[in-house]
Amino acid sequence: MAAVNKSSISSLAVASVGAATLAVSLWMYHHNSKKSRKSDLTRGDSEVDGDAQKSKKDDVLHREIDIDGLTADGLGRILSKGTITIAYCSTTGTCEGFAKKLHKEIRDRSARNYRLVQLIQVAEVDWWDELLNNEGEADDSGSGGPPVLLFILPTWTDGTLPPNSQNLLQSLSEISTDWRVAPEPLRSSSPELQLKVGAFGMGSSAYDAHTVGKPAKEVFSCLVGKLGARPLVSKNVGGKREGKAKSKSLMIGDSEVGDSDVVFEKWMNGIVNSVIPSAQNNVIDGKKKTNGNSKKQQHVEEKQVEQDCACKSSGDTNNDEVGCCSNKSSEDNNEAGCCSNEKSDENDSMTDSLSEEYDDYDDDDDDDDDDDSEGDVLDVEDMGNVIKSQSSSKKSREPKEMVTPKQAKALKKEGYKLIGTHSAVKLCRWTKHQLRGRGGCYKHTHYGITSYQCMEATPSLACANKCVFCWRHHKNPVGREWRWKTDEPKMIVEEAVKMHVDMIKETRGIPGIQMDRWAEAHKVRHCALSLVGEPIMYPKINELLHELHERKISTFLVTNGQHPQAINDLIPITQLYVSVDASTPESLEAVDRPLFKDAWDRLKTSLSCLKNKGQRTVARLTVVKGWNSDEIGGYARLIALGHCSLVEVKGVTFCGKSDASNLNMSNSPWHHEVLQFTKLLLKELNAIREGGDDSMPEYDLACEHKHSCSVLLARVDQFAVPDENDPTKRKWRTWIDYDKFQELAAKHAADPTFKFGVEDYLADTPSWAVAGAEEEGFDPTDNRHRKKKKHPKYTKFDDDGVPTHDTFNEPLGEEEILKLRNVMQEKKKLVGAATTVTELQGGERVIDDA
């Protein structure tokens, strides 16, 4: 028996050694198969020239300084003693801004226990290497506090991290489930080497209330609940005895509620107070800080206790140190830190599993954080207004105003004139161009509007999409349905017209203004409901359109196709647009970033609704190189759903860098590229018709406006007639008889049974606006103006994009054209194809083509 036991023991020992060897081999393989972060970055620094480094400064790992003034030798390990690591990823710049603010706050406080503060991007870290490699623990003789790891993470589609940062969650999941990794590998017997963590999540409940801050919750819960890390913030930091709301290791900010700045400040104060001793925390630059405990400040802060959380629920003094807050309906601690309400996601098993474990974390290891310390008192005047308005709305149960003070400030800064609580108007640059005789917009070329008499407005600043190409830079609210206060249509129209005319009056002093046009511009004749947001969301959109028609103002309404019922219920208008920004469900998700999970189905239903509209309908395609410029057959199939009267193809306009957009100048196509795209689309549309779909109308090239990189396809049966001078040729009638439309619209308003169609208010298209004309869509009654030194080297190109005319519009010689063609061919060989798309860190796509 003893022999058997001895044999068994020997077998177990061998098995244990084998398992240990396998685990070590696995780690070595993983470690060697990936590039070492340090060596990779060092090599990158030596190989990339200065210009390239400068151009990609936002795409490389950003590590910051030794806060004692001693430059760190190399890159610090996350698990090293005396190291604070702030890891972030960002899509709109908010999380990046928060991360830099936290870094600066810790640096300015001069945390003497920490010799190194690092600011890094999540995507640049090998998390297997950092969390399982104990190189940082090997040197435990130095001074410094325990390692601290802080995450500031956004919420992407379906509650995930942005695509370039998903390595974090994937690595944590693999580490926590791999049987070859020891349980709780981050738990240390030495308090000085025990990793402590905190996390702040950003999101918007307008997308999905259940997924707000989900990545931050999952990262925190895995590190603490499965891998053995410890929450950084103790129960006593920012606790009740200080007359303040409790701070937490994990907190969530909701941009839809408008409290993210407030919640981040509270989270940051808790973090800072946890890593910096109170005596040191109260002294800055040799001066003692005031504790801010005046009765007035205490009273205001006590009133904020119930509101300082991302969810604004009432605080629960029984909560543990790792959460956010828990409302009265909660039975226990919430899911890893945010509050749980009646609509909470009960299926979040990752975070729910931690509620029982958190009670064990408050032990002697946290005694060093138990000092009474005062964080900075929040600026009540700056942040209290938002909280107060949100709180009063909840108490009264009345709809809140759409635009927050912060959003209003951003919109006004960009030139928007706000009307009431949810509308706006802005003067279009083409209005000023045509006032000066420098040409009108593409709608002047395609449809005959007078640009200087056109008002650009919206009755809804909110939108259900956050398109990557939106030139409004996402300063406006988002939402799937209307849930705000509703202003009256008559007031909106009256104020819009008044504000627009006031802006026209202000242009009088602009050099070159033609006074006859300036006088005519005081009468608004057209309204483009495409300024920003989704106008069709406005519940009283039909009444507003009627108000415009009563004033003899034509209506051009643009919708993103996410509200098909509203499209179906719309009264007859001058022209209805549906934006078709992608040809597949995947590209729609990437380009439009919709709030609706069924966005693709909604778009198809909206296009199908156009078939039954009696008036002019337009499928609007915005071409973004590298994003949605392929799979042209998919666009044709979408257009076929609605038998649209017109197909408007326009190249995206680059409006400068924005934290909310990944676009760059290379994503804007040239006019000849838009023209080529349109010709390919026309071929696909004809293929559907020739393939047996007899109901599919015939389309053809009708107009182009080179200045806007815009090309128009039109239905032959609705807009083409035989040319009187040459019956073998087509004469286009894409322009609009606006007086006739107003007459027809008035009849329909008086008698809803009265019907009218596209052909009832057509007008002839002038020869200069027709596709292929020498004027290229520029009205010859105006003068093309170019700034000094902005004259193009070439003015005309062939179908392949090879220049054919010089800057003076003179034809190039055959020899020079051949030389340029050869240069283009060499460039194509160099990039490997006609167009090469390179996706950079952060999702930006750079286009390299000939």
LUMMI-348018 format. One record per residue (C-alpha): x, y, z. Coordinates in steps of 0.02 Angstrom, whole numbers, plus 50000, padded with zeros to 5 digits. Example, Ala and Ser with C-alpha at 12.3 -4.5 7.8 and 13.67 -1.06 7.14 Angstrom:
506154977550390;506844994750357;
This chain:
500005000050000;501435011450046;502265007549881;500675011949788;500525028249882;502345032249848;502095028649664;500535039549659;501455053449745;502885051949621;501655052349475;500805067849545;502485076149569;502985072549390;501305078849328;501485094749430;503225097849363;502595094549187;501155106649208;502315119749278;503525117149134;502105118649009;501495134649091;503245142049085;503445136748903;501755144248861;502245160848937;503945160748852;503145156848685;501865170748706;503185182748767;504375179148623;503035178348489;502515196248522;503665210848502;504275217548666;503435234148695;505035242348749;506105236048606;504725238948480;504525257048529;506395259948540;506635252748367;505165263048302;505945278848371;507575275348279;506815270148113;505445283148090;506055299948033;505585316048122;504195321048003;503375304048010;503465303948200;502685321048207;501275316248089;500865301048194;501145308448366;499375304148417;499605286048365;501095280848469;501275275748649;501315291148759;502305288848920;502555303149040;503805308549167;504615304849331;503675317049442;505145319349559;506065326949412;507135311649377;506865305449201;506435287049200;507765276149121;506775267148987;504955262349005;504245257649173;503365241149202;501565242349258;501895230749406;503425240449464;503385247749638;503165266649641;502325266949470;500635274349424;500005269249252;498535278249170;497915268049022;496605275048905;495825273648734;494745286848654;493565288848507;492975306948522;494395313748628;493405314148791;494315299748875;495985305948814;495615322948890;495115315049055;496695304349056;497815319349029;496885329049162;497135315049288;498975313749243;499215332349267;498285332249433;499385318549505;500955326649436;500505343749507;500165336049678;501955329049680;501565311549745;503185307649838;502775289049855;502765287049666;504285290349559;503465287249390;501785291749313;501425284149143;500095289249018;499855275448890;498625269848758;497785253148787;498135247048610;500015248948631;500195237048777;500545218348778;499415214448925;500005196348940;501775202348958;501375216449079;500235206749197;501125189949201;502945195149186;503595198449362;505115208549309;504405223249405;504335212949565;506135207349552;506785224049615;505795226949774;507195235649869;506775253049809;505565265149886;503825268949826;502025264249847;501175249049772;500915249149583;499325257849527;498415254549364;497035266649313;495905264449161;494885277849072;493855269048939;492465273748818;490985263148764;490935258148581;489625248548482;488635235748583;489585239848743;491315235148679;492955244348669;493455252848506;494115240148379;495935245348399;495865242848589;494945226448605;496585217548642;496355222748824;494735213348856;495305198748750;496935197048847;496085198449017;494825185148966;496205173448907;497245175849064;495765173149180;495195157049094;496855148949048;497095134149166;498975135649149;498965152649235;498935152249425;497335158349511;497365176849552;499085179949477;499045198249525;498795195249712;500395198349809;500885193949986;501855210149994;500765225750017;502095235949928;501915225449771;500035222749772;499295230149613;497875242349646;496665247349511;495335260049471;494275263049317;493195276749243;492005272649102;491175284248977;489645280848872;487945287048818;486285279748874;485545286348712;486335271248628;485905258248760;485675261548945;486255243848986;487955245448902;488515262548968;490265260249038;490215241449010;492045239948954;492655248849111;491545237649219;492175221849135;494015226849146;493855231649329;492845216349376;494065204449292;495595212349370;494835212949544;493675197949544;494735185449449;496545190949435;496855196649614;497095215549595;496405226649733;495265241949722;496255257849746;494995268949835;494615264350015;492915266750097;493505281950191;494085292450043;492765305550008;491685296850138;490165302350234;491145309450379;491885322350261;490145328250214;490405322350036;489765308749922;490845293149930;492145291249795;492355274349711;493685264649621;492475262349477;491305275949415;490345278749255;489975294949161;488465296649047;488615309848911;486755308748878;486345313849057;487665327349047;488535323149211;490155315449150;491245330149202;490505330049377;490685311349400;492465311349333;492965325349453;492315315149600;493165299249539;494805308549508;494775316549680;494565299449759;495995292449655;497155306949695;496735306449881;497105287849882;498855288949807;499405305049894;499515306250085;498315318950159;499685329850234;500525330950065;498865332849976;498455348550075;500045357750026;500375364449852;501875375249813;502225377349997;500515384550034;499225375750139;497615372150049;495985377750126;494885363050168;493345371150093;492225365550235;491215381450250;489405378950296;488845384850125;489985372750034;489495358450149;487665361950119;487865362049930;488945346349931;487705337050041;486355341149915;487465333849778;487695317049866;486175309949779;486635317249612;488525315349592;488415298149513;488295293849331;486535287749360;485955301149484;485155288849602;485125291049789;486665285449883;486735270049990;487905270950137;488055252150140;488935251449974;490705245049964;492205254849908;492245248949729;490585254349663;489715269949608;488055271049698;486535260249724;484755266249726;483475261449854;482785247449749;484465238549749;484555223549863;486435222849870;487955230449791;487745234149609;488655227249460;490455231949486;490095249549532;488715258449439;486975259649508;485645246849468;483875252249437;482305243549382;482945242949204;484685236349247;485415222449146;485215207049254;486145196449129;487835204549157;488605189349240;490365196349235;489955210749351;488575202749454;489785189349514;490805202049607;489505208549730;489905195549863;491805196549838;491965215249863;491575214250049;493215205150079;494315218550002;494305231150145;495705224050251;497325229950327;498105232850156;497035248250138;497465256050306;498685268050225;497225275750131;496205278550287;496715296450321;495455310450329;495825320250172;494935333950082;494845333549893;494575348849789;492855356449809;491935355649643;491515372149560;489655372549597;489305387149481;490065378249332;489395360749362;487885363049473;486765370249338;486755354149239;486395343749394;485045355749451;484145355349284;484255336449274;483615334649452;482175346749430;481645337849270;481575321149362;480605328249508;479315336649397;479265322049275;479185334849135;480185332748974;481885340948986;482645353048863;483605344848722;485195355248726;486265355948882;487205372048924;488835363848871;488115358548702;487335375748677;489015384048708;489885372548582;488555375248449;488555394148469;490445394148455;490265386148283;489045399548225;487355391448258;485925402748309;484875392648430;482985393948425;481955388848576;482515372548654;482915361448504;483055371248340;484405381148253;484845391248098;486515395548020;487095405647870;487785394347733;489445399147653;488645397247481;487395410747527;488845422747555;489725416447397;488255420247284;487935436947369;489675441547308;489395434547133;490595420047161;489435405747119;488045395847201;487965378747280;487625362247193;485745364147226;485805379747118;486605369546978;485515354046997;483835361447047;483885380047015;483755386947192;484405404347226;485785401447352;485725418847427;483865416447464;484075399447546;483955397047735;484835382247815;483925376647973;483355361948078;481915359148200;482895345248288;484715346548340;484675328348396;485135314048280;485085295048287;486775293448202;488545299648235;489235298648058;491125299148039;490975312247902;489765323747994;490445341347971;489545346748131;490885337848235;489545329748344;489235344948454;487375340848447;486365328648556;485925310848504;484355300648529;483285287048453;481605295248488;480905311948540;480895314048729;481175332548751;480115348148769;479255352648606;479215370448538;477825376448425;478145375948236;477545393748206;478775400548333;480205390448258;479875396648081;479625414648133;481235414948235;482215405648101;481725418047965;482055432848079;483775426448131;484225422147952;483765439447889;484755447248031;486275437347975;485985443147796;485965461147856;487655458447940;488445453847773;488215471147702;489985476247747;490805461147664;491865466747515;491085462447348;489275460847406;488095464247261;486785475747335;485375470247219;485615452247278;485815458147457;484115466547449;483285451247372;484095440047505;482975447947639;481575437247569;481835418747606;481255407647463;482045390847506;482365381047664;483635367047675;483145356647826;484855348547833;485845359647951;486205347048089;485265333148177;483755323648112;482335335748067;481055321948039;481185317248225;480255333248270;478485327448317;477665342248230;478685341548071;477155342047957;476495357748042;478205365748023;478275361447838;476545368847817;477125384947901;478555386047776;477405382947628;476215396347693;477675408547676;478025402347498;479655394347554;480155378347465;480675363547572;482185352147550;482205339447692;483645327347724;483415311947834;484615297947878;483295284547848;483105278748028;481275284148050;480295275647910;478585278847987;478925297547994;479415297047810;477815287847768;476775300847863;477635315947786;476585328447687;477115332847509;478695343447507;479775350647370;481125337247382;481445323147505;483185315947531;483695299647612;485545297947652;486265281447588;487975281447669;488445263147650;488075248147542;488205234447674;487635232547855;489445231847913;489985247747825;488405256647884;488875252348062;490635259048036;490185274847940;488545280648020;488825273548196;486935272348221;486035271448388;484765259148320;485305240948321;484185237748169;484865252748073;485095242947912;483305236747910;482675254147949;483645261347804;482945248647683;481165251547745;481395270447728;481995268547549;480515257347510;479355271047574;480005282947440;479195272547305;477485278247364;477905296747381;477185306847240;478485320647243;480345321647205;481405309447305;483295308547313;484515295147368;485975305147436;487675296347430;489175304247518;490765296047454;492145294047584;493715286247512;494275271247611;492625269947704;491145267547587;491795269047410;491725250547364;490335237747341;489435249147218;488205235347174;487525236447351;487105254947326;486185250747166;485125237647256;484665250147392;484175263447266;483115250647174;482055248547331;481355266147317;481435269647130;482105286647182;481815301147064;483615306847081;485265299947142;486445313147209;488265307747228;489405319647321;491175318447384;491405321047570;492015338247621;493455338047743;493145351247876;494705349547980;495245337448115;494005333548252;494085322648407;492415315448352;492975310248178;494365299448105;494345307747934;495805316247851;496075325447688;496495309447593;494715303147622;494005317147512;493865311447330;494245322247180;492835326747062;493425314746927;493395300747057;491605305147105;491145305546921;491945288546893;491035281547046;489385288246978;489665280346807;489995263546889;488415265646993;487435269646835;488095253646756;487505243546908;485775251746903;485585247646719;486145229746754;484705227646877;483495234246747;484195223446609;484215208446724;482335206546716;481665219746837;480465228346719;479865240346856;481615247346879;481715264746799;483105270046682;484385282546748;485675293246662;486955306846701;486045323446710;487075336846801;488735339946886;489465353446997;491345351647001;491605364547138;490595353547258;491215336847186;489395332647152;488595322547011;486735319646982;485865304446908;484055306846856;482635295646801;482425296846613;480535294146621;480285308946739;481595321846692;482115319146510;481205324846353;481775325046170;482815340246127;481835352046015;483355355845908;483965337845898;482645324545938;484015311345948;484695319946105;483945321846278;483465338146359;483505337946549;482205346046661;482925343746836;482585361746888;481035365946988;479605377846952;479465384147131;477935394947104;477035380047029;477515369047176;476815381647300;475195382047203;475065363047205;475545361847390;474205374547435;472895364247342;473415348547435;473345357647602;471565363347564;471055346347497;472135331547555;471355320547420;472175331347287;473725322547218;475155329047114;476795321747053;478575325246999;478145330146821;476935343646879;478255356146935;479775353546822;480835366946739;482175366046604;483985363146658;485145376346580;486515369846466;487935375346582;487255363946721;487145348146616;488455334646644;489915336546523;489655355146494;491205365846479;490665376346628;490665360646739;489135366746832;489745384346870;488455397746831;489235408846694;488335424146765;489535423046914;491425424146921;492495410046989;493605417047126;495205409147188;496335415147327;498095420347284;499275405647263;497775393847265;497605391947078;497635373547028;499085367346924;497855358246812;496025362046777;495395347146676;495705328446683;495245313246579;494255298246644;495845290846720;496225306846814;497685311746702;497775330846679;497315337346507;497255356446534;498425368146627;498025381446756;497445393446619;496285380246547;497435378146396;497615360346325;499195351246370;500295343946234;500195325446196;501985322946254;501635330946423;500025321046446;500975304946408;502305309846535;500985312946669;500145296446627;501795287346651;502045296046819;500335289946872;500735272146818;502355272446918;501405278747069;500155264547050;501565251947046;502325259947201;500755258647306;500355241547236;498645246247171;497655261047111;497185264747292;497935258647456;497045260947622;498105261147780;497175260747945;498095269748084;497965269048272;496295276448324;495355270848168;495985284248048;496155278247868;497465285947756;497235284247568;498755282947455;498355283047270;499035289347108;
